[in-house]
């Protein structure tokens, strides 16, 4: 496009400015018309929040700079009607909202590893692990799937990050202690209930704690954190356990939690492999015909006693640990 036949009046007026853009400052040879501030010119007021679209008989131009003083300079760029430019404008306004402290649209908030991982966990909680893909996660965040690889190299690394996030939830639990304050039994009671709360808050994601490869043979699920394993062992040793007894307690504690909680989350819709075939037994009426006692007690047998079973099993486990501690004390 050339300037032949065009008049000064064909140039767009500058809203709030002293006049129109100058001929020599517009590059008509490209699809973008840039009027750049001269070196040293005022650029006061330049911000995304001032960006606006001008209604003009010529191709739509977007104001990109505004200066209220006499050294007037401004910039314009062609904006397509629809298409990706509309998305670009929304992104610009979202950035401006962030600068101004205004609430951001949820799908335009700046991405971060924490936000990507939290979104993945929320997706699993809602729709389950099997349906999670990078494309669907990107749709949830309002970005292309490729944008996510800046924060996680791939889906497997994303799942590992979800496991880390689950374990880190213990840090936010005010009822869980890092070290014993009222005896080792209180310490382990709090830790066990904290892990159970995580499992019940995220039943569909909790099986990842088991299925994802651990960082080493010394990390047993559901305690997949070196910090928590260290706290567990040191807490018992400080309370009088020998190293061997503390190791035995660690193995027994993690095995108990893992077995119980996997069974419990399976009843909440978690995909735990063979365990997810659990049902209410309504289709087994014919199979119970020859078992009168089971048939008579089937309602009570089907009751959810998870909380009571958890408490009783945990108490039995702690009693066993107390016996180990007493035996070690007698030897010493």
C-alpha positions as CSV (number, residue, x, y, z in Angstrom):
1,X,0.0,0.0,0.0
2,X,1.3,3.5,-0.9
3,X,0.5,7.0,0.3
4,X,-0.6,8.1,-3.2
5,X,-4.1,9.7,-3.2
6,X,-4.4,9.7,0.6
7,X,-5.0,12.9,2.4
8,X,-4.0,14.0,5.9
9,X,-7.6,13.5,7.0
10,X,-7.4,9.8,6.2
11,X,-5.1,9.3,9.2
12,X,-6.8,8.3,12.4
13,X,-7.3,11.0,15.1
14,X,-5.5,10.4,18.4
15,X,-8.0,10.3,21.2
16,X,-7.1,12.9,23.8
17,X,-4.1,14.0,21.7
18,X,-3.3,17.3,20.0
19,X,-3.9,16.1,16.4
20,X,-3.4,13.3,14.0
21,X,-0.5,10.9,13.5
22,X,2.1,12.3,11.1
23,X,2.6,10.9,7.6
24,X,6.3,10.2,8.0
25,X,5.8,8.1,11.1
26,X,3.6,5.5,9.5
27,X,5.0,2.6,7.6
28,X,2.3,1.9,4.9
29,X,4.4,-0.9,3.4
30,X,3.6,-3.4,6.1
31,X,0.4,-4.8,7.7
32,X,1.4,-3.0,10.9
33,X,1.4,0.8,11.2
34,X,3.9,1.8,13.8
35,X,4.3,5.4,15.0
36,X,7.2,5.1,17.4
37,X,8.0,7.8,20.0
38,X,11.1,9.8,19.0
39,X,14.1,9.2,21.1
40,X,13.7,11.1,24.4
41,X,10.0,11.6,23.7
42,X,7.5,11.3,26.6
43,X,6.0,7.9,27.0
44,X,4.1,8.7,30.2
45,X,0.9,6.8,30.5
46,X,2.0,3.8,28.4
47,X,0.4,0.8,29.8
48,X,-1.8,-2.1,28.7
49,X,-4.7,-0.7,30.6
50,X,-4.9,2.3,28.2
51,X,-5.0,0.1,25.2
52,X,-8.2,0.7,23.2
53,X,-9.7,-0.1,19.8
54,X,-10.5,2.9,17.6
55,X,-13.6,2.8,15.3
56,X,-12.4,4.2,12.0
57,X,-13.3,4.0,8.4
58,X,-9.8,2.8,7.6
59,X,-8.5,-0.6,8.8
60,X,-9.0,-0.9,12.6
61,X,-6.0,0.4,14.4
62,X,-5.0,-0.3,18.0
63,X,-3.5,2.5,20.1
64,X,-0.3,1.2,21.7
65,X,1.1,4.4,23.3
66,X,-0.3,7.5,24.7
67,X,1.3,10.7,25.9
68,X,-0.7,13.6,27.3
69,X,2.1,16.2,26.8
70,X,3.0,18.3,23.8
71,X,5.7,16.0,22.6
72,X,3.0,13.7,21.2
73,X,3.8,10.3,19.8
74,X,1.7,7.3,19.4
75,X,1.6,3.9,17.8
76,X,-1.0,2.0,16.0
77,X,-1.2,-1.6,14.7
78,X,-3.7,-3.2,12.5
79,X,-6.2,-5.4,14.4
80,X,-8.1,-8.1,12.6
81,X,-11.8,-8.4,13.0
82,X,-12.0,-11.6,15.1
83,X,-9.4,-14.4,15.1
84,X,-6.4,-14.5,17.3
85,X,-6.1,-10.7,17.7
86,X,-9.1,-10.8,19.9
87,X,-7.3,-13.3,22.1
88,X,-4.2,-11.0,22.1
89,X,-6.3,-8.1,23.3
90,X,-7.8,-10.2,26.1
91,X,-4.3,-11.3,27.2
92,X,-3.2,-7.6,27.1
93,X,-6.1,-6.6,29.3
94,X,-5.4,-9.5,31.7
95,X,-1.8,-8.3,32.1
96,X,-3.0,-4.8,32.7
97,X,-5.5,-6.1,35.3
98,X,-2.6,-7.8,37.0
99,X,-0.6,-4.6,37.1
100,X,-3.5,-2.6,38.4
101,X,-4.4,-5.1,41.1
102,X,-7.7,-6.0,39.5
103,X,-9.0,-9.6,39.5
104,X,-7.8,-11.7,36.6
105,X,-9.9,-14.0,34.4
106,X,-9.1,-17.5,35.6
107,X,-8.0,-18.7,32.2
108,X,-5.7,-15.8,31.7
109,X,-3.9,-15.8,35.1
110,X,-0.1,-16.2,34.7
111,X,1.0,-19.8,34.5
112,X,3.3,-21.3,37.0
113,X,4.4,-24.9,37.9
114,X,2.3,-24.7,41.1
115,X,-0.8,-23.6,39.1
116,X,-0.3,-26.3,36.5
117,X,0.1,-29.0,39.2
118,X,-2.9,-27.8,41.2
119,X,-5.0,-27.7,38.1
120,X,-4.0,-31.3,37.3
121,X,-4.9,-32.4,40.9
122,X,-8.3,-30.6,40.6
123,X,-8.9,-32.3,37.3
124,X,-8.2,-35.8,38.7
125,X,-10.4,-35.0,41.7
126,X,-13.3,-34.1,39.4
127,X,-12.9,-36.5,36.4
128,X,-10.5,-39.2,37.5
129,X,-6.9,-40.1,36.6
130,X,-7.5,-42.1,33.4
131,X,-9.0,-39.2,31.5
132,X,-6.2,-36.7,32.3
133,X,-4.3,-35.6,29.2
134,X,-2.0,-32.6,28.6
135,X,-4.5,-31.3,26.0
136,X,-7.4,-31.4,28.5
137,X,-5.4,-29.8,31.2
138,X,-4.4,-27.1,28.8
139,X,-8.1,-26.5,27.9
140,X,-8.8,-26.2,31.7
141,X,-6.1,-23.6,32.0
142,X,-7.1,-21.8,28.8
143,X,-3.8,-22.5,27.0
144,X,-2.4,-24.8,24.4
145,X,-1.0,-28.1,25.6
146,X,2.5,-27.1,24.4
147,X,2.5,-24.2,26.9
148,X,2.5,-26.7,29.8
149,X,5.8,-28.3,28.8
150,X,7.6,-25.2,30.0
151,X,6.7,-26.2,33.5
152,X,6.5,-30.0,33.3
153,X,8.5,-32.0,30.7
154,X,5.6,-34.5,30.2
155,X,2.7,-36.3,31.7
156,X,4.8,-38.7,33.8
157,X,6.6,-35.8,35.4
158,X,3.3,-34.1,35.9
159,X,2.0,-37.1,37.8
160,X,5.1,-37.2,40.0
161,X,4.6,-33.5,40.8
162,X,1.0,-34.3,41.8
163,X,2.3,-36.9,44.2
164,X,4.7,-34.4,45.7
165,X,1.8,-31.9,46.1
166,X,-0.2,-34.5,47.9
167,X,2.6,-35.3,50.3
168,X,3.3,-31.6,50.8
169,X,-0.3,-31.1,52.0
170,X,1.0,-32.5,55.3
171,X,2.9,-29.3,55.8
172,X,-0.3,-27.3,55.7
173,X,-2.1,-29.5,58.3
174,X,-1.9,-27.8,61.6
175,X,-2.8,-31.0,63.5
176,X,0.3,-32.9,62.2
177,X,3.5,-32.4,64.1
178,X,7.1,-32.5,62.8
179,X,8.4,-34.0,66.0
180,X,6.8,-35.5,69.2
181,X,5.4,-33.0,71.7
182,X,3.2,-35.2,73.8
183,X,4.8,-38.6,73.3
184,X,5.4,-40.8,70.3
185,X,1.9,-42.3,70.2
186,X,0.3,-38.8,69.9
187,X,2.9,-38.0,67.2
188,X,2.0,-41.1,65.1
189,X,-1.7,-40.7,65.7
190,X,-1.6,-37.2,64.3
191,X,0.6,-38.3,61.3
192,X,-1.7,-41.2,60.5
193,X,-4.9,-39.1,60.6
194,X,-3.2,-36.3,58.5
195,X,-2.4,-38.9,55.7
196,X,-5.9,-40.2,55.9
197,X,-7.3,-36.7,55.5
198,X,-5.3,-36.3,52.3
199,X,-6.6,-39.7,51.0
200,X,-10.2,-38.7,51.7
201,X,-9.8,-35.2,50.2
202,X,-8.3,-36.6,47.0
203,X,-9.5,-40.2,46.8
204,X,-9.1,-40.4,43.0
205,X,-5.5,-39.1,43.1
206,X,-4.3,-41.0,46.2
207,X,-3.5,-44.2,44.3
208,X,-0.8,-42.2,42.5
209,X,1.1,-42.3,45.9
210,X,1.4,-46.0,45.4
211,X,1.8,-46.4,41.7
212,X,4.4,-43.7,40.9
213,X,8.0,-44.9,41.3
214,X,9.5,-43.8,44.6
215,X,12.7,-41.8,44.7
216,X,14.5,-44.6,46.4
217,X,14.0,-47.9,48.2
218,X,14.1,-46.1,51.5
219,X,10.8,-44.2,50.6
220,X,7.7,-46.3,51.3
221,X,4.3,-45.0,50.3
222,X,2.4,-43.2,51.6
223,X,5.4,-41.4,53.2
224,X,7.1,-40.5,49.9
225,X,9.0,-37.6,51.4
226,X,12.6,-37.7,52.7
227,X,11.7,-34.9,55.2
228,X,8.8,-36.9,56.7
229,X,10.7,-40.2,56.8
230,X,13.5,-38.3,58.6
231,X,11.0,-36.8,61.0
232,X,9.3,-40.2,61.6
233,X,12.6,-42.1,62.4
234,X,14.1,-39.3,64.5
235,X,10.9,-38.8,66.4
236,X,10.8,-42.4,67.5
237,X,14.5,-42.6,68.3
238,X,14.2,-39.5,70.5
239,X,11.4,-41.2,72.3
240,X,13.5,-44.2,73.2
241,X,13.2,-46.5,70.2
242,X,16.3,-48.3,68.9
243,X,17.2,-47.8,65.3
244,X,16.0,-51.3,64.5
245,X,12.7,-50.8,66.3
246,X,12.2,-47.5,64.6
247,X,12.8,-49.1,61.2
248,X,10.3,-51.9,62.1
249,X,7.8,-49.3,63.2
250,X,8.2,-47.4,60.0
251,X,7.6,-50.5,57.9
252,X,4.6,-51.5,59.9
253,X,3.1,-48.0,60.0
254,X,3.4,-47.4,56.2
255,X,2.1,-50.9,55.4
256,X,-1.0,-50.4,57.6
257,X,-1.8,-47.0,56.2
258,X,-1.3,-48.1,52.6
259,X,-3.5,-51.2,52.8
260,X,-6.3,-49.5,54.8
261,X,-6.4,-46.3,52.8
262,X,-6.4,-48.0,49.4
263,X,-9.4,-50.0,50.4
264,X,-11.1,-46.9,51.7
265,X,-10.5,-44.7,48.7
266,X,-11.7,-47.6,46.4
267,X,-15.2,-47.1,48.0
268,X,-15.0,-43.4,47.0
269,X,-14.6,-44.1,43.3
270,X,-10.8,-44.3,43.1
271,X,-9.3,-46.4,40.3
272,X,-7.0,-48.8,42.2
273,X,-6.8,-51.6,39.7
274,X,-8.5,-54.9,40.9
275,X,-10.0,-53.1,43.9
276,X,-12.2,-50.9,41.8
277,X,-14.6,-53.8,41.2
278,X,-16.1,-53.3,44.7
279,X,-19.9,-52.9,44.5
280,X,-22.9,-52.9,46.9
281,X,-23.7,-56.6,46.3
282,X,-27.2,-56.0,44.9
283,X,-26.4,-58.3,42.0
284,X,-25.4,-61.2,44.2
285,X,-28.8,-62.2,45.6
286,X,-28.8,-65.5,43.8
287,X,-25.3,-66.3,45.0
288,X,-26.3,-65.9,48.6
289,X,-29.2,-68.4,48.4
290,X,-27.3,-71.2,50.1
291,X,-25.6,-69.0,52.8
292,X,-28.3,-68.1,55.3
293,X,-26.1,-66.5,57.9
294,X,-24.3,-64.2,55.3
295,X,-27.7,-63.4,53.8
296,X,-29.1,-62.5,57.2
297,X,-26.2,-60.3,58.1
298,X,-25.5,-58.9,54.6
299,X,-26.7,-55.4,55.6
300,X,-24.4,-55.1,58.6
301,X,-21.6,-56.7,56.6
302,X,-22.0,-54.0,54.0
303,X,-21.9,-51.1,56.4
304,X,-19.1,-48.6,56.0
305,X,-17.0,-48.9,59.2
306,X,-13.9,-47.5,57.7
307,X,-13.4,-44.9,60.5
308,X,-13.8,-47.4,63.3
309,X,-11.6,-50.0,61.6
310,X,-9.0,-47.4,61.1
311,X,-9.0,-46.3,64.7
312,X,-8.9,-49.9,66.1
313,X,-6.2,-51.0,63.7
314,X,-4.1,-48.0,64.5
315,X,-4.5,-48.6,68.2
316,X,-3.4,-52.2,67.7
317,X,-0.4,-51.2,65.7
318,X,0.6,-48.7,68.4
319,X,0.2,-51.3,71.1
320,X,2.5,-53.5,69.2
321,X,5.1,-50.8,68.9
322,X,4.8,-50.1,72.7
323,X,5.6,-53.8,73.3
324,X,8.7,-53.5,71.1
325,X,9.8,-50.4,73.0
326,X,9.2,-52.1,76.4
327,X,11.2,-55.2,75.3
328,X,14.1,-53.1,74.1
329,X,14.1,-51.2,77.5
330,X,14.3,-54.5,79.4
331,X,17.3,-55.6,77.3
332,X,19.1,-52.4,78.0
